[in-house]
Amino acid sequence: MAEISTVARPYAEALFAAVRSDAAETKACADELRELSNLVAQEEVRTALSDPRLEDNQRLEILDALLRNRQQSTHFKNFVRLLVENDRLELAPAIYQQFEALKDAADGVAQAQIVSAFPLDDDQVAELVRLLEPKFNIKLKPHVTVDPSLIGGVRVVVGDHVLDTSVQAQLERMRDALVA
């Protein structure tokens, strides 16, 4: 079977192409897609929607009821219908991730996964991002997690680039140099 991201990519690209000219609709679709993604990630919802006795219209009614608290755009309603008809609802989380990546690329922003040995306050994160943006030559949207096994320092992942200044990485480099 094809890789999930490979199958999800055309769906994300199609939705993004349909809404990209309107910033408000792009944001609304991103929010709606995130909510759909969270819904289909729940085991109970997946089980209910995968019941073979249900017709596509019944699945759409269930989803509409679950998403009732949101005013859905026409593009998003059509998109959900397409996912249901093609039996691709389980791709919603992967589609959401790729949609966000397309939106970020269009906005000139990249996700920065920052792993720190110790908790960082907002000022420290802002200062770190200020120092990293010129290095990566793009505006960064930070996502910070804490991993005490780093001992000290930070590890930053932006796309395919990794900047690892952690004490753990330095110790591993020293070990490798001594063994060689």
N, C-alpha and C positions, 0 to 999 in steps of 0.2 A: 504494500500500500504506500501511496505517496506520503511524503513528510507533511505533517499538519500545516506547517508554515507555508509550504509550497501550494497547498490547496487553498489556504486562507488568503494568500496574497492577492489574487485577482478580485476577490470580493471586497477587500479593503481598498484596493486601487479604484474599483468602480464606484464605491460609495464616496470616496474622497474626490474623485473627478466630478461627481454630480453636485457636490456641495461646496467645493473649494472657492468658488467665486463670491460666496457670501460668508463673511467671517462669523456672523451670528449663527447661521445655520450650521456651519462647520462645528462650532462649539456645542450647539444643541445636539447634533448627531453624535459627537464624541461622548457627551453625557449620557445620551440614550443608549449608545452602544456599550458604555461601561455598565449601565444598569442591566441591560440584557445579558452581558457577559457574567455579571454577578448572579443573575437568576439561573442561567443554565449551568453554572458551576455547582449549584445546589443539587444534591443527589435526588431529593424528593421531586424537584421540578423536572430533572432529566428523566426520571422514571415515569412520571405522569405524561410527559410529552412524547415519550417513545412507545407508548401503548399502541400496539398495532391495530386496535379496534377504532382508533381515532382517525377521522378524516383531516385533511389539511385545514379546512375551515374551522374545525373544532380546535385544533392546535392554535390557530390564530386567535380564536376567541379566548382561550386560556391565557395566552400571552398578553392579549389586550387587557384582560382583567388584572393580570399581575402587574402590568405596566400602567395601570389606570391613573396613577397619581401624576403622570407626566403628559404634557401635551406633545404628542408625537408629530414630527414633520412628515409631510407627504413622502419625501425621499426615504425617510427611515421606515415608514409603514410598508412601502414597496420593497424595501430591502429585506425586512423581516419576512414578508410574504415569499420572496425569492429564496431565502434560507430555508423556510419551511417546505416549500415545493421541491427543493433540491435535496431535502433531508440533510441539511448542513448546519443546523442550529448548534451542534456541539462545537463548531468552529468559532463561535462568538468570542471566546477569550483571546484566541490567536488573531482573529480579525481586529479586535479592539487594539491589541498591542501594535499591530502593523498600521492601523489607522492613525494611532497616536504618533508613530514614527514618521509617517508621511506628513502629518500636521506639523510636527516639530521641524522636519526638514524644510518645509515651505516657509516656516517662521524663522529659519536660521538658528534653531535651537537644538542642542543635543542633551540627552539624558546623561548625567554624571552619577555613577554609583560610587559613593564615598563610604569606605569602610574604615572606621577608626577604632583604635584600641580603647579609647575612653569616650564617653558622651561629649558631644560638641554643642555649645550653645549657638544661638542664631548669629551672633556677632562673629564667632569663630568660623562658622560655615560661610558667611558672607565674605569674610576676609580670604578664606581658602578659595572660594569661587573667583574672587577678584584676581587672585594670583594665578589661577589655572586657566582662565579664559584666554589670555594672550598666548599661553603655551599651546592650547588646542585650537586657537584661532576661530572660536565659535562661542556664542552665548550658551551658558550651561544652566541646566535645571537640575539642582542637586537632590539626591535621595541618599540620606545618611543612615547607616546601620552601625552597630557597635559589635566588635568581635575582639574580646579580651586576648585571644590567642595570638594577636599581632604583637603583643607585648608593649609596643609604642609605635607612634607614627600613623600613617594612613596609607590606604590602597585606593587608587582612583581608577575607575574603568569608564571610558568614554568610547562607545562603539567598540572597535577592535583594538583600541589603544589602552594599555595598562601602565599606570605610573605607581610603582610600589616602593614607598619609602619607609615601610614598616621595619621594626627591629627584627621581626621574624624573617623577613626576606633578606636582610643584611646578614643575619646569622647563617642562613642557608647558603648565601653566596660565599661566605667565609669557609663554611664546611666544604663546599664544592672545590674551592681553591686549595684547601689543605689536602683533600683526597687526590686531586689531579697530579 
